[in-house]
Amino acid sequence: MELVEAGAVTAPPITTFDLSQAEAAHRLSESRHLRGKLVFAVRGG
C-alpha cells in the first residue's frame, strides 16, 4: 500500500465505450494501442 500512496505503482487506465461503439472498441483492441482495460457501458432502458 505504501507504493500506491507514494505514486510508485499506478492502476492501468480504463477505457469505456458504449455498447453501440463495440466496433470501434474492437478496432482499438486489435490495433495494440490499448493499455489497461476495455469496458462496455450497458445501460438498461
Residue pairs with C-beta under 8 A, 6 or more apart in sequence:
3 9
4 10
11 36
12 35
12 36
12 37
13 35
13 36
13 37
14 36
14 37
14 38
14 39
15 25
15 28
15 34
15 36
15 37
15 38
15 39
16 39
16 40
16 41
17 24
17 25
17 38
17 39
17 40
17 41
18 40
18 41
18 43
19 40
19 41
19 42
22 40
25 38
25 40
28 34
28 38
29 38
